[in-house]
Amino acid sequence: MNVLGFLYVGLATAMLIPAIVDVVAKNADWQAFVFSSLLTGLIGLLMSIALGGSLSKGLDTRQTFVLTTLAWATLPAFGALPFLWLGIGYADAVFEAVSGFTTTGSTVLSGLDSLPPGLLVWRSIMQWMGGVGIIVMAIVLLPFLRIGGMQLFQSENSDRSEKIVSRSVELIRLLGLAYVFLTVLCIVAYLATGLDLFDAFNHALTTIATGGYSTHDQSFGFFKNPASGWVAIVFMLIGAMPFVLLIQALRGQPLLLWRDPQVRALVGFLALVSLLLTIYLGVKMRFPFDEALLRATFNVVSIVTGTGYALGDYTEWGPPVVGLAFLLKFVGGCTGSTTGGIKVFRFLVFFGTVRAHLRRMVRPNRVMSEEYGGTRLTPELSFSVLAFLVVYLGSVGVITLALSFFDLDLVTAISAAATSVGNVGPGLGPIIGPSGNFAPLPDGAKWLLSFAMLVGRLELFTVLVLLDPDFWSR
């Protein structure tokens, strides 16, 4: 509760930024952000004062599970307050805030081009804050909690005892500095391609966070300069890289980034799929090569990294592209990045485990040792990854079934489930596809998808373990 109090105060401070934007734009909506900031800040301040000194012994494993879940569940609840003040329905407000903080990018808002500037900035800030929170969780907390094979990335900054210690603070500081630097760099790059300062600022925040909120209904189709699309591709890819290795690259060791197996696999996979889709668009859709290459690469990178930007409605390019887009929603980027999805390293561990099993079938007496980046894959680690994959796909199936009770067609239901659990962005079909949004869905479906986005962002087991009675027993 002490930590949550500090987080609420930080959130309240961030709410003042869109208030200032509205004041400068002479928009009366600044009051919504000021009132929301006062309420959020007051609650956070009272919690911090009342529970001061309670962190003297650090956090054990159980407390860390509870803190991580409560933080991601309650911050969107406060982040939704400005939407409520502005007359947006409660289910829609919570959905938009959850989608923002989890960097999913699904939206219930339309007419973005005419919305108040403060509201657009607030959507971008939520995704930007969510992005850095995801990085910290993936690098500091999840390896400590040994979730879904994340123990493979347990660094020297993560205490291997039952305590989270202050050595992680230095790592978090470096992550924050790198995150801010890359965001500023992205703003400058967008400005150089002709975007105005407002669009450059908002899109830089949501690009580096691989969130995908845009200030225009057409998303990146609004910008006519192809260079803007290529800048987005580069920074979406940067957002999908392991930030610990990005820090080392910025310090003059770029080769360490390329030596990571998941980085090489992700770049190779994106290049191959983008090339195949470029050929398809050139042959089937008769696009010029430069346009086909941009549209193919942009949408493939956007879907795989879970950003959710769109450059044209790719669902109009034929059933093969729709099928490809659905499968790409499950991939994700590298661990320790801002992306969602299953993550590339889990696929590498899974395929390594399958390969070892096939070899043992051929030669049962042969002793084999599968490795990932020089680290031997232990049975515990392989089982952890396989368990994650089963629960992940099972969650998509259960949520798809639940959505079907709201009279949604199969394409809408299954793509909404996949996009929410994977924190990807728009779904498929005429309702929630790249040219639509989630506003037409029933409120019950929006609540269910909000829950799915949170569970997916928390890597599933962080929430599921709280349902185990043994977790609460002394």
C-alpha positions as a Markdown table, in Angstrom:
| # | Residue | x | y | z |
|---|---|---|---|---|
| 1 | Met | 0.0 | 0.0 | 0.0 |
| 2 | Asn | 2.9 | 2.3 | 0.6 |
| 3 | Val | 4.3 | 1.7 | -2.9 |
| 4 | Leu | 0.9 | 2.1 | -4.4 |
| 5 | Gly | 0.6 | 5.5 | -2.7 |
| 6 | Phe | 3.8 | 6.7 | -4.3 |
| 7 | Leu | 2.5 | 5.4 | -7.7 |
| 8 | Tyr | -0.8 | 7.3 | -7.3 |
| 9 | Val | 1.1 | 10.5 | -6.5 |
| 10 | Gly | 3.2 | 10.0 | -9.6 |
| 11 | Leu | 0.1 | 9.4 | -11.7 |
| 12 | Ala | -1.6 | 12.5 | -10.3 |
| 13 | Thr | 1.5 | 14.6 | -11.3 |
| 14 | Ala | 1.3 | 13.2 | -14.8 |
| 15 | Met | -2.3 | 14.3 | -15.1 |
| 16 | Leu | -1.3 | 17.9 | -14.8 |
| 17 | Ile | 0.5 | 17.7 | -18.2 |
| 18 | Pro | -2.7 | 17.3 | -20.3 |
| 19 | Ala | -4.3 | 20.0 | -18.0 |
| 20 | Ile | -1.5 | 22.4 | -19.1 |
| 21 | Val | -2.0 | 21.4 | -22.7 |
| 22 | Asp | -5.8 | 22.3 | -22.5 |
| 23 | Val | -5.0 | 25.6 | -20.8 |
| 24 | Val | -2.6 | 26.6 | -23.6 |
| 25 | Ala | -5.3 | 25.5 | -26.1 |
| 26 | Lys | -7.9 | 27.5 | -24.2 |
| 27 | Asn | -10.0 | 24.3 | -23.7 |
| 28 | Ala | -12.1 | 24.1 | -20.6 |
| 29 | Asp | -11.5 | 20.4 | -20.2 |
| 30 | Trp | -8.4 | 21.2 | -18.1 |
| 31 | Gln | -10.7 | 21.1 | -15.1 |
| 32 | Ala | -11.3 | 17.4 | -15.5 |
| 33 | Phe | -7.5 | 16.7 | -15.3 |
| 34 | Val | -7.0 | 19.0 | -12.3 |
| 35 | Phe | -9.9 | 17.5 | -10.3 |
| 36 | Ser | -8.7 | 13.9 | -11.2 |
| 37 | Ser | -5.2 | 14.8 | -10.2 |
| 38 | Leu | -6.3 | 16.2 | -6.9 |
| 39 | Leu | -8.3 | 13.2 | -6.0 |
| 40 | Thr | -5.7 | 10.7 | -7.1 |
| 41 | Gly | -2.9 | 12.6 | -5.4 |
| 42 | Leu | -4.8 | 13.0 | -2.2 |
| 43 | Ile | -5.5 | 9.3 | -1.9 |
| 44 | Gly | -1.9 | 8.4 | -2.8 |
| 45 | Leu | -0.4 | 10.9 | -0.3 |
| 46 | Leu | -2.6 | 9.7 | 2.5 |
| 47 | Met | -1.6 | 6.1 | 1.9 |
| 48 | Ser | 2.1 | 6.9 | 1.8 |
| 49 | Ile | 2.0 | 9.0 | 4.9 |
| 50 | Ala | -0.1 | 6.5 | 6.9 |
| 51 | Leu | 2.1 | 3.6 | 5.9 |
| 52 | Gly | 5.5 | 5.4 | 6.0 |
| 53 | Gly | 8.5 | 3.2 | 7.0 |
| 54 | Ser | 6.6 | -0.1 | 6.2 |
| 55 | Leu | 9.2 | -1.0 | 3.5 |
| 56 | Ser | 12.2 | -1.2 | 5.9 |
| 57 | Lys | 12.3 | -5.0 | 5.4 |
| 58 | Gly | 11.7 | -5.0 | 1.7 |
| 59 | Leu | 9.2 | -7.1 | -0.2 |
| 60 | Asp | 9.0 | -10.9 | -0.1 |
| 61 | Thr | 7.7 | -13.0 | -3.0 |
| 62 | Arg | 4.0 | -13.0 | -1.9 |
| 63 | Gln | 4.0 | -9.3 | -1.4 |
| 64 | Thr | 5.5 | -8.7 | -4.8 |
| 65 | Phe | 2.8 | -10.8 | -6.5 |
| 66 | Val | 0.1 | -8.8 | -4.8 |
| 67 | Leu | 1.8 | -5.5 | -5.4 |
| 68 | Thr | 2.3 | -6.2 | -9.1 |
| 69 | Thr | -1.4 | -7.2 | -9.6 |
| 70 | Leu | -2.8 | -4.3 | -7.5 |
| 71 | Ala | -0.7 | -1.7 | -9.3 |
| 72 | Trp | -1.8 | -2.8 | -12.8 |
| 73 | Ala | -5.4 | -3.2 | -11.7 |
| 74 | Thr | -5.8 | 0.1 | -9.8 |
| 75 | Leu | -3.7 | 2.6 | -11.8 |
| 76 | Pro | -6.1 | 2.3 | -14.8 |
| 77 | Ala | -9.1 | 2.9 | -12.4 |
| 78 | Phe | -7.6 | 6.3 | -11.5 |
| 79 | Gly | -6.4 | 6.9 | -15.1 |
| 80 | Ala | -10.1 | 6.6 | -16.2 |
| 81 | Leu | -11.2 | 9.5 | -14.0 |
| 82 | Pro | -10.5 | 12.2 | -16.7 |
| 83 | Phe | -12.6 | 10.3 | -19.2 |
| 84 | Leu | -15.5 | 10.1 | -16.7 |
| 85 | Trp | -15.3 | 13.9 | -16.1 |
| 86 | Leu | -15.6 | 14.4 | -19.8 |
| 87 | Gly | -18.8 | 12.5 | -20.0 |
| 88 | Ile | -17.5 | 9.1 | -21.4 |
| 89 | Gly | -19.3 | 6.1 | -20.0 |
| 90 | Tyr | -17.7 | 4.1 | -17.1 |
| 91 | Ala | -17.2 | 0.9 | -19.1 |
| 92 | Asp | -15.7 | 2.9 | -22.0 |
| 93 | Ala | -13.5 | 5.0 | -19.7 |
| 94 | Val | -12.0 | 1.9 | -17.9 |
| 95 | Phe | -11.5 | 0.1 | -21.2 |
| 96 | Glu | -9.7 | 3.0 | -22.7 |
| 97 | Ala | -7.5 | 3.4 | -19.6 |
| 98 | Val | -6.7 | -0.3 | -19.3 |
| 99 | Ser | -5.9 | -0.4 | -23.0 |
| 100 | Gly | -3.6 | 2.6 | -22.5 |
| 101 | Phe | -1.6 | 1.4 | -19.5 |
| 102 | Thr | -1.2 | -2.1 | -20.9 |
| 103 | Thr | -0.2 | -0.6 | -24.2 |
| 104 | Thr | -2.8 | -2.7 | -26.0 |
| 105 | Gly | -3.9 | 0.2 | -28.2 |
| 106 | Ser | -7.6 | -0.9 | -28.6 |
| 107 | Thr | -9.9 | 2.0 | -28.4 |
| 108 | Val | -13.6 | 2.9 | -28.0 |
| 109 | Leu | -13.1 | 6.5 | -29.1 |
| 110 | Ser | -13.8 | 7.8 | -32.6 |
| 111 | Gly | -13.4 | 11.2 | -34.2 |
| 112 | Leu | -9.9 | 11.5 | -32.8 |
| 113 | Asp | -9.1 | 14.4 | -35.1 |
| 114 | Ser | -11.6 | 16.6 | -33.3 |
| 115 | Leu | -11.1 | 15.4 | -29.7 |
| 116 | Pro | -9.7 | 17.9 | -27.1 |
| 117 | Pro | -5.8 | 18.0 | -27.3 |
| 118 | Gly | -5.5 | 17.3 | -23.5 |
| 119 | Leu | -7.4 | 14.1 | -23.9 |
| 120 | Leu | -5.2 | 12.9 | -26.8 |
| 121 | Val | -2.1 | 13.8 | -24.8 |
| 122 | Trp | -3.4 | 11.9 | -21.8 |
| 123 | Arg | -4.0 | 8.7 | -23.9 |
| 124 | Ser | -0.4 | 9.0 | -25.1 |
| 125 | Ile | 1.0 | 9.5 | -21.6 |
| 126 | Met | -0.8 | 6.5 | -20.2 |
| 127 | Gln | 0.8 | 4.3 | -22.9 |
| 128 | Trp | 4.2 | 5.9 | -22.3 |
| 129 | Met | 4.0 | 5.3 | -18.5 |
| 130 | Gly | 2.6 | 1.8 | -19.1 |
| 131 | Gly | 5.6 | 1.0 | -21.4 |
| 132 | Val | 8.2 | 1.9 | -18.9 |
| 133 | Gly | 6.3 | 0.0 | -16.2 |
| 134 | Ile | 6.2 | -3.1 | -18.5 |
| 135 | Ile | 10.0 | -2.9 | -18.9 |
| 136 | Val | 10.6 | -2.7 | -15.2 |
| 137 | Met | 8.2 | -5.6 | -14.5 |
| 138 | Ala | 9.8 | -7.8 | -17.1 |
| 139 | Ile | 13.4 | -7.1 | -16.1 |
| 140 | Val | 13.2 | -6.8 | -12.3 |
| 141 | Leu | 10.0 | -8.5 | -11.1 |
| 142 | Leu | 9.1 | -11.4 | -13.4 |
| 143 | Pro | 12.5 | -13.1 | -13.4 |
| 144 | Phe | 12.4 | -12.9 | -9.6 |
| 145 | Leu | 8.9 | -14.5 | -9.6 |
| 146 | Arg | 10.1 | -17.2 | -12.1 |
| 147 | Ile | 7.1 | -16.8 | -14.4 |
| 148 | Gly | 6.9 | -18.4 | -17.8 |
| 149 | Gly | 10.6 | -19.0 | -18.2 |
| 150 | Met | 11.5 | -15.4 | -17.3 |
| 151 | Gln | 14.0 | -16.8 | -14.7 |
| 152 | Leu | 16.2 | -17.3 | -17.8 |
| 153 | Phe | 16.8 | -13.5 | -17.7 |
| 154 | Gln | 17.5 | -13.2 | -14.0 |
| 155 | Ser | 20.3 | -10.6 | -13.8 |
| 156 | Glu | 22.8 | -9.8 | -11.1 |
| 157 | Asn | 20.5 | -6.9 | -10.2 |
| 158 | Ser | 17.8 | -9.3 | -9.1 |
| 159 | Asp | 18.3 | -10.7 | -5.7 |
| 160 | Arg | 18.1 | -14.5 | -5.7 |
| 161 | Ser | 16.9 | -14.6 | -2.1 |
| 162 | Glu | 13.3 | -14.0 | -1.2 |
| 163 | Lys | 13.7 | -10.2 | -1.2 |
| 164 | Ile | 13.6 | -7.5 | -3.8 |
| 165 | Val | 16.6 | -5.3 | -2.8 |
| 166 | Ser | 17.8 | -1.8 | -3.6 |
| 167 | Arg | 20.3 | -2.9 | -6.2 |
| 168 | Ser | 17.4 | -3.0 | -8.7 |
| 169 | Val | 17.0 | 0.8 | -8.2 |
| 170 | Glu | 20.2 | 1.5 | -10.2 |
| 171 | Leu | 18.9 | -0.7 | -13.1 |
| 172 | Ile | 15.5 | 1.1 | -13.0 |
| 173 | Arg | 17.3 | 4.5 | -13.2 |
| 174 | Leu | 19.3 | 3.4 | -16.2 |
| 175 | Leu | 16.1 | 2.0 | -17.9 |
| 176 | Gly | 14.3 | 5.3 | -17.3 |
| 177 | Leu | 17.1 | 7.4 | -18.8 |
| 178 | Ala | 17.3 | 5.2 | -21.9 |
| 179 | Tyr | 13.5 | 5.3 | -22.3 |
| 180 | Val | 13.4 | 9.1 | -22.1 |
| 181 | Phe | 16.4 | 9.4 | -24.5 |
| 182 | Leu | 14.8 | 7.1 | -27.1 |
| 183 | Thr | 11.5 | 9.0 | -26.8 |
| 184 | Val | 13.2 | 12.3 | -27.4 |
| 185 | Leu | 15.1 | 10.8 | -30.3 |
| 186 | Cys | 11.8 | 9.6 | -31.8 |
| 187 | Ile | 10.2 | 13.0 | -31.4 |
| 188 | Val | 13.1 | 14.6 | -33.3 |
| 189 | Ala | 12.9 | 12.0 | -36.1 |
| 190 | Tyr | 9.2 | 12.5 | -36.5 |
| 191 | Leu | 9.7 | 16.3 | -36.7 |
| 192 | Ala | 12.3 | 15.8 | -39.4 |
| 193 | Thr | 9.7 | 13.9 | -41.5 |
| 194 | Gly | 7.2 | 16.8 | -41.4 |
| 195 | Leu | 5.0 | 16.0 | -38.4 |
| 196 | Asp | 4.0 | 19.0 | -36.3 |
| 197 | Leu | 5.1 | 19.1 | -32.7 |
| 198 | Phe | 1.8 | 17.8 | -31.3 |
| 199 | Asp | 1.6 | 14.8 | -33.6 |
| 200 | Ala | 5.3 | 14.1 | -33.2 |
| 201 | Phe | 5.1 | 14.2 | -29.4 |
| 202 | Asn | 2.0 | 12.0 | -29.1 |
| 203 | His | 3.2 | 9.4 | -31.7 |
| 204 | Ala | 6.7 | 9.2 | -30.2 |
| 205 | Leu | 5.3 | 8.4 | -26.8 |
| 206 | Thr | 3.1 | 5.6 | -28.2 |
| 207 | Thr | 5.7 | 4.3 | -30.7 |
| 208 | Ile | 8.5 | 3.7 | -28.2 |
| 209 | Ala | 5.9 | 2.2 | -25.8 |
| 210 | Thr | 4.6 | 0.0 | -28.7 |
| 211 | Gly | 1.1 | 1.2 | -27.7 |
| 212 | Gly | -0.4 | 2.4 | -30.9 |
| 213 | Tyr | -2.7 | 5.2 | -29.8 |
| 214 | Ser | -2.9 | 7.8 | -32.5 |
| 215 | Thr | -4.3 | 11.4 | -32.8 |
| 216 | His | -6.0 | 10.5 | -36.0 |
| 217 | Asp | -8.8 | 8.0 | -37.0 |
| 218 | Gln | -6.7 | 7.0 | -40.0 |
| 219 | Ser | -3.7 | 6.2 | -37.7 |
| 220 | Phe | -0.5 | 6.5 | -39.8 |
| 221 | Gly | -2.6 | 6.6 | -43.0 |
| 222 | Phe | -3.1 | 10.3 | -42.2 |
| 223 | Phe | 0.5 | 11.1 | -42.9 |
| 224 | Lys | 1.4 | 11.3 | -46.5 |
| 225 | Asn | 5.3 | 11.3 | -46.2 |
| 226 | Pro | 6.6 | 7.7 | -46.4 |
| 227 | Ala | 9.5 | 8.7 | -44.3 |
| 228 | Ser | 7.2 | 9.0 | -41.3 |
| 229 | Gly | 6.2 | 5.4 | -41.7 |
| 230 | Trp | 9.8 | 4.2 | -41.8 |
| 231 | Val | 10.6 | 6.2 | -38.7 |
| 232 | Ala | 7.7 | 4.4 | -37.0 |
| 233 | Ile | 9.0 | 1.0 | -38.1 |
| 234 | Val | 12.5 | 1.7 | -36.7 |
| 235 | Phe | 11.3 | 2.9 | -33.3 |
| 236 | Met | 8.6 | 0.2 | -33.0 |
| 237 | Leu | 11.5 | -2.3 | -33.6 |
| 238 | Ile | 13.6 | -0.5 | -31.0 |
| 239 | Gly | 10.7 | -0.7 | -28.5 |
| 240 | Ala | 10.6 | -4.5 | -29.1 |
| 241 | Met | 14.3 | -4.9 | -28.2 |
| 242 | Pro | 15.5 | -6.0 | -24.7 |
| 243 | Phe | 16.1 | -2.7 | -22.9 |
| 244 | Val | 19.0 | -4.0 | -20.8 |
| 245 | Leu | 20.9 | -4.7 | -24.1 |
| 246 | Leu | 19.7 | -1.3 | -25.5 |
| 247 | Ile | 21.4 | 0.4 | -22.6 |
| 248 | Gln | 24.6 | -1.5 | -23.3 |
| 249 | Ala | 24.3 | -0.6 | -27.0 |
| 250 | Leu | 24.0 | 3.1 | -26.1 |
| 251 | Arg | 27.1 | 2.7 | -24.0 |
| 252 | Gly | 29.1 | 1.6 | -27.0 |
| 253 | Gln | 28.5 | -2.2 | -27.1 |
| 254 | Pro | 26.0 | -2.6 | -29.9 |
| 255 | Leu | 27.2 | -6.2 | -30.8 |
| 256 | Leu | 25.8 | -7.5 | -27.5 |
| 257 | Leu | 22.4 | -6.7 | -28.8 |
| 258 | Trp | 22.9 | -8.7 | -32.0 |
| 259 | Arg | 24.4 | -11.7 | -30.0 |
| 260 | Asp | 21.1 | -12.2 | -28.3 |
| 261 | Pro | 19.3 | -15.2 | -30.0 |
| 262 | Gln | 15.8 | -13.6 | -29.6 |
| 263 | Val | 17.0 | -10.4 | -31.3 |
| 264 | Arg | 18.4 | -12.2 | -34.3 |
| 265 | Ala | 15.3 | -14.4 | -34.5 |
| 266 | Leu | 12.9 | -11.4 | -34.3 |
| 267 | Val | 14.7 | -9.4 | -36.9 |
| 268 | Gly | 15.0 | -12.4 | -39.3 |
| 269 | Phe | 11.3 | -13.3 | -38.8 |
| 270 | Leu | 10.1 | -9.8 | -39.5 |
| 271 | Ala | 12.3 | -9.5 | -42.5 |
| 272 | Leu | 11.1 | -12.8 | -44.0 |
| 273 | Val | 7.4 | -12.1 | -43.4 |
| 274 | Ser | 7.6 | -8.5 | -44.6 |
| 275 | Leu | 9.3 | -9.7 | -47.8 |
| 276 | Leu | 6.7 | -12.4 | -48.5 |
| 277 | Leu | 3.9 | -9.9 | -47.9 |
| 278 | Thr | 5.6 | -7.3 | -50.1 |
| 279 | Ile | 5.7 | -9.9 | -53.0 |
| 280 | Tyr | 2.0 | -10.7 | -52.4 |
| 281 | Leu | 0.9 | -7.1 | -52.4 |
| 282 | Gly | 2.9 | -6.5 | -55.6 |
| 283 | Val | 1.6 | -9.5 | -57.4 |
| 284 | Lys | -2.0 | -9.8 | -56.1 |
| 285 | Met | -2.9 | -6.1 | -55.2 |
| 286 | Arg | -0.7 | -4.5 | -58.0 |
| 287 | Phe | 1.0 | -2.1 | -55.5 |
| 288 | Pro | 4.2 | -0.4 | -56.7 |
| 289 | Phe | 7.2 | -1.9 | -55.0 |
| 290 | Asp | 8.0 | 1.0 | -52.7 |
| 291 | Glu | 4.4 | 1.2 | -51.5 |
| 292 | Ala | 4.1 | -2.5 | -51.1 |
| 293 | Leu | 7.4 | -2.7 | -49.1 |
| 294 | Leu | 6.3 | 0.2 | -46.8 |
| 295 | Arg | 2.8 | -1.1 | -46.2 |
| 296 | Ala | 3.9 | -4.7 | -45.7 |
| 297 | Thr | 6.8 | -3.9 | -43.4 |
| 298 | Phe | 4.8 | -1.3 | -41.4 |
| 299 | Asn | 1.8 | -3.5 | -40.7 |
| 300 | Val | 3.9 | -6.7 | -40.0 |
| 301 | Val | 6.1 | -4.8 | -37.5 |
| 302 | Ser | 3.1 | -3.1 | -35.9 |
| 303 | Ile | 1.2 | -6.4 | -35.4 |
| 304 | Val | 4.2 | -8.5 | -34.2 |
| 305 | Thr | 5.4 | -5.8 | -31.7 |
| 306 | Gly | 1.8 | -5.3 | -30.5 |
| 307 | Thr | 1.9 | -1.6 | -31.4 |
| 308 | Gly | -1.4 | -1.6 | -33.3 |
| 309 | Tyr | -0.8 | 1.3 | -35.7 |
| 310 | Ala | -2.3 | 0.7 | -39.1 |
| 311 | Leu | -1.2 | 1.9 | -42.6 |
| 312 | Gly | -4.3 | 1.1 | -44.6 |
| 313 | Asp | -6.9 | -1.5 | -43.8 |
| 314 | Tyr | -5.0 | -4.8 | -44.3 |
| 315 | Thr | -8.1 | -6.8 | -43.9 |
| 316 | Glu | -9.1 | -5.7 | -47.4 |
| 317 | Trp | -6.0 | -7.4 | -48.9 |
| 318 | Gly | -7.6 | -10.8 | -49.0 |
| 319 | Pro | -8.1 | -13.8 | -46.7 |
| 320 | Pro | -4.4 | -14.9 | -46.7 |
| 321 | Val | -3.4 | -11.5 | -45.1 |
| 322 | Val | -6.2 | -11.7 | -42.6 |
| 323 | Gly | -5.0 | -15.2 | -41.6 |
| 324 | Leu | -1.4 | -14.0 | -41.4 |
| 325 | Ala | -2.4 | -11.0 | -39.3 |
| 326 | Phe | -4.2 | -13.3 | -36.8 |
| 327 | Leu | -1.2 | -15.6 | -36.4 |
| 328 | Leu | 1.2 | -12.6 | -36.0 |
| 329 | Lys | -0.9 | -11.4 | -33.0 |
| 330 | Phe | 0.5 | -14.3 | -31.0 |
| 331 | Val | 4.3 | -13.6 | -31.6 |
| 332 | Gly | 5.4 | -10.5 | -29.6 |
| 333 | Gly | 8.8 | -9.0 | -29.4 |
| 334 | Cys | 11.8 | -9.7 | -27.1 |
| 335 | Thr | 11.6 | -10.1 | -23.3 |
| 336 | Gly | 12.5 | -7.0 | -21.4 |
| 337 | Ser | 10.8 | -4.8 | -24.1 |
| 338 | Thr | 7.5 | -2.9 | -24.1 |
| 339 | Thr | 5.8 | -5.5 | -26.3 |
| 340 | Gly | 3.0 | -8.0 | -25.5 |
| 341 | Gly | 2.3 | -11.5 | -27.0 |
| 342 | Ile | 4.0 | -14.8 | -26.2 |
| 343 | Lys | 7.5 | -13.4 | -26.8 |
| 344 | Val | 10.2 | -14.7 | -29.2 |
| 345 | Phe | 12.4 | -16.3 | -26.5 |
| 346 | Arg | 9.5 | -18.6 | -25.5 |
| 347 | Phe | 9.1 | -19.8 | -29.1 |
| 348 | Leu | 12.9 | -20.5 | -29.2 |
| 349 | Val | 12.7 | -22.5 | -26.0 |
| 350 | Phe | 9.6 | -24.3 | -27.2 |
| 351 | Phe | 11.2 | -25.3 | -30.6 |
| 352 | Gly | 14.4 | -26.3 | -28.8 |
| 353 | Thr | 12.4 | -28.5 | -26.4 |
| 354 | Val | 10.5 | -30.1 | -29.3 |
| 355 | Arg | 13.7 | -30.7 | -31.3 |
| 356 | Ala | 15.3 | -32.4 | -28.3 |
| 357 | His | 12.2 | -34.6 | -27.8 |
| 358 | Leu | 12.3 | -35.7 | -31.5 |
| 359 | Arg | 16.0 | -36.6 | -31.3 |
| 360 | Arg | 15.4 | -38.6 | -28.2 |
| 361 | Met | 12.6 | -40.5 | -30.0 |
| 362 | Val | 15.2 | -41.5 | -32.7 |
| 363 | Arg | 18.0 | -42.2 | -30.3 |
| 364 | Pro | 16.6 | -42.9 | -26.8 |
| 365 | Asn | 20.0 | -43.5 | -25.2 |
| 366 | Arg | 21.5 | -40.3 | -26.6 |
| 367 | Val | 22.3 | -37.6 | -24.0 |
| 368 | Met | 21.5 | -34.1 | -25.3 |
| 369 | Ser | 21.6 | -30.6 | -23.8 |
| 370 | Glu | 19.6 | -27.8 | -25.4 |
| 371 | Glu | 20.8 | -24.3 | -24.8 |
| 372 | Tyr | 19.5 | -20.8 | -25.1 |
| 373 | Gly | 22.2 | -18.1 | -25.5 |
| 374 | Gly | 24.8 | -20.2 | -23.8 |
| 375 | Thr | 22.5 | -21.2 | -20.9 |
| 376 | Arg | 21.4 | -24.8 | -20.6 |
| 377 | Leu | 17.6 | -25.3 | -20.7 |
| 378 | Thr | 16.8 | -27.1 | -17.5 |
| 379 | Pro | 13.6 | -29.3 | -17.3 |
| 380 | Glu | 12.1 | -26.7 | -14.9 |
| 381 | Leu | 12.6 | -23.9 | -17.4 |
| 382 | Ser | 11.2 | -25.8 | -20.3 |
| 383 | Phe | 8.2 | -26.8 | -18.3 |
| 384 | Ser | 7.7 | -23.2 | -17.2 |
| 385 | Val | 7.6 | -22.1 | -20.8 |
| 386 | Leu | 5.3 | -25.0 | -21.9 |
| 387 | Ala | 2.9 | -24.3 | -19.0 |
| 388 | Phe | 2.8 | -20.6 | -20.1 |
| 389 | Leu | 2.0 | -21.5 | -23.7 |
| 390 | Val | -0.8 | -23.8 | -22.6 |
| 391 | Val | -2.3 | -21.3 | -20.2 |
| 392 | Tyr | -1.9 | -18.5 | -22.8 |
| 393 | Leu | -3.7 | -20.4 | -25.6 |
| 394 | Gly | -6.3 | -21.7 | -23.1 |
| 395 | Ser | -7.0 | -18.1 | -21.9 |
| 396 | Val | -7.7 | -17.0 | -25.5 |
| 397 | Gly | -10.0 | -20.0 | -26.0 |
| 398 | Val | -12.0 | -19.3 | -22.8 |
| 399 | Ile | -12.3 | -15.6 | -23.5 |
| 400 | Thr | -13.4 | -16.4 | -27.0 |
| 401 | Leu | -16.1 | -18.7 | -25.7 |
| 402 | Ala | -17.2 | -16.0 | -23.1 |
| 403 | Leu | -17.4 | -13.3 | -25.8 |
| 404 | Ser | -19.7 | -15.6 | -27.9 |
| 405 | Phe | -22.4 | -15.2 | -25.3 |
| 406 | Phe | -22.6 | -11.5 | -26.2 |
| 407 | Asp | -23.7 | -12.5 | -29.7 |
| 408 | Leu | -20.4 | -11.7 | -31.4 |
| 409 | Asp | -19.4 | -13.5 | -34.5 |
| 410 | Leu | -16.4 | -15.9 | -34.4 |
| 411 | Val | -13.9 | -13.6 | -36.1 |
| 412 | Thr | -14.7 | -10.7 | -33.8 |
| 413 | Ala | -14.7 | -12.9 | -30.7 |
| 414 | Ile | -11.5 | -14.8 | -31.3 |
| 415 | Ser | -9.5 | -11.8 | -32.6 |
| 416 | Ala | -10.7 | -9.6 | -29.7 |
| 417 | Ala | -9.6 | -12.4 | -27.3 |
| 418 | Ala | -6.2 | -12.8 | -29.0 |
| 419 | Thr | -5.6 | -9.1 | -29.2 |
| 420 | Ser | -6.5 | -8.5 | -25.6 |
| 421 | Val | -4.5 | -11.3 | -24.0 |
| 422 | Gly | -1.6 | -10.4 | -26.3 |
| 423 | Asn | -2.0 | -6.6 | -25.8 |
| 424 | Val | -1.8 | -6.2 | -29.6 |
| 425 | Gly | -4.3 | -3.5 | -30.6 |
| 426 | Pro | -7.1 | -3.7 | -33.2 |
| 427 | Gly | -8.8 | -7.0 | -33.9 |
| 428 | Leu | -10.2 | -8.4 | -37.2 |
| 429 | Gly | -13.5 | -8.1 | -38.9 |
| 430 | Pro | -15.7 | -5.1 | -39.8 |
| 431 | Ile | -16.4 | -4.1 | -36.1 |
| 432 | Ile | -13.0 | -4.1 | -34.4 |
| 433 | Gly | -10.7 | -4.2 | -37.4 |
| 434 | Pro | -8.1 | -1.6 | -38.3 |
| 435 | Ser | -10.8 | 0.7 | -39.7 |
| 436 | Gly | -13.2 | 0.2 | -36.7 |
| 437 | Asn | -13.0 | 0.3 | -32.9 |
| 438 | Phe | -14.4 | -1.4 | -29.9 |
| 439 | Ala | -17.2 | 1.1 | -29.1 |
| 440 | Pro | -20.1 | -1.0 | -30.6 |
| 441 | Leu | -19.3 | -4.0 | -28.3 |
| 442 | Pro | -21.7 | -4.5 | -25.3 |
| 443 | Asp | -20.4 | -3.1 | -22.0 |
| 444 | Gly | -20.1 | -6.7 | -20.6 |
| 445 | Ala | -17.7 | -7.6 | -23.4 |
| 446 | Lys | -15.7 | -4.4 | -22.7 |
| 447 | Trp | -15.3 | -5.4 | -19.0 |
| 448 | Leu | -14.3 | -8.9 | -20.0 |
| 449 | Leu | -11.7 | -7.6 | -22.5 |
| 450 | Ser | -10.4 | -5.1 | -19.9 |
| 451 | Phe | -9.8 | -8.0 | -17.6 |
| 452 | Ala | -8.1 | -10.0 | -20.4 |
| 453 | Met | -5.8 | -7.1 | -21.2 |
| 454 | Leu | -4.7 | -6.9 | -17.5 |
| 455 | Val | -4.2 | -10.7 | -17.2 |
| 456 | Gly | -2.2 | -10.8 | -20.4 |
| 457 | Arg | 0.0 | -7.9 | -19.4 |
| 458 | Leu | 0.7 | -9.6 | -16.0 |
| 459 | Glu | 1.9 | -12.7 | -17.9 |
| 460 | Leu | -1.1 | -14.7 | -16.7 |
| 461 | Phe | 0.5 | -16.6 | -13.7 |
| 462 | Thr | 0.9 | -13.4 | -11.7 |
| 463 | Val | -2.9 | -13.3 | -11.4 |
| 464 | Leu | -3.6 | -17.0 | -11.4 |
| 465 | Val | -1.2 | -17.6 | -8.4 |
| 466 | Leu | -3.4 | -15.3 | -6.3 |
| 467 | Leu | -6.3 | -17.8 | -6.8 |
| 468 | Asp | -4.3 | -20.6 | -5.2 |
| 469 | Pro | -5.3 | -21.2 | -1.5 |
| 470 | Asp | -1.7 | -22.3 | -0.8 |
| 471 | Phe | -0.5 | -18.8 | -1.8 |
| 472 | Trp | -2.4 | -17.3 | 1.2 |
| 473 | Ser | -1.5 | -20.0 | 3.7 |
| 474 | Arg | 1.2 | -19.3 | 6.2 |
